[in-house]
Structures are given as C-alpha cells and as structure tokens.
Amino acid sequence: MDLEIQQKDAAAQMGINETTIANWLKQRAVLALRLWLQVIQFLGHDPRAASDDIGLALVRCRQGRGVSQKELTARLGVDPATLARWERGERQPTGRYHQRVEDLLNARLPADA
C-alpha cells in the first residue's frame, strides 16, 4: 500500500496470487516461509524490525532467506536442537559457531545488493 500500487500488480511482481496479499493485509493468513524472500526483494528491504538478540536475529535472517531450520543447520554445521535453542534464546552460539552465525547475519540478502 505504501508503494501506491494495486494488489494485483504487487502480486504479479512477486509471482503470487492476489488473494494471498489480500489475506495478509486482512490478517487472515501469515506469510509463508517460502515467500519471505520474494516479499523482501519486492520491497527492497526487510520490513520486520531488526533485533540485537542473536536468537531473534537468526529467525529473522533464516526466514528472510526462505531457509528452513534443517537447511540452516547444515549450513552452520550444528544439529537441529542446537539451532532451536539459539533461536529460542535458551543458548548462545560460542567459539567458531558464534563466528559462523555472525558471518551469516552480516551477509547481505540479494535485495540488499
């Protein structure tokens, strides 16, 4: 709406159904993980608030790239339970894992490039 284009045009540019956008705006549906990257690329930025909390930042980063926890665990070289604990804020990455997470969080999204 802020971009002053019609929903059908936004849907076409993102390659999704116009009804999907209407449902998001009416809060009848949540944005599916697989669509976050398209939305971020369309807007040119991630509309969600950034976080200094490493767990919340990991969730935002993962979702913004359209990556599942399973895919991210493979990239970071950790088991799923470890990533889940980090994302929930129960644990913090340390040592080489902290550096891997920092590198991931500092990597630019294609929309940022």
Secondary structure, DSSP 4 states (H G I P E B T S, - for coil): -TT---HHHHHHHHTS-HHHHHHHHTTSSPPPGGGHHHHHHHHTS--SPP-SSHHHHHHHHHHHTT--HHHHHHHHT--HHHHHHHHHTS----HHHHHHHHHHHHSPPGGG-
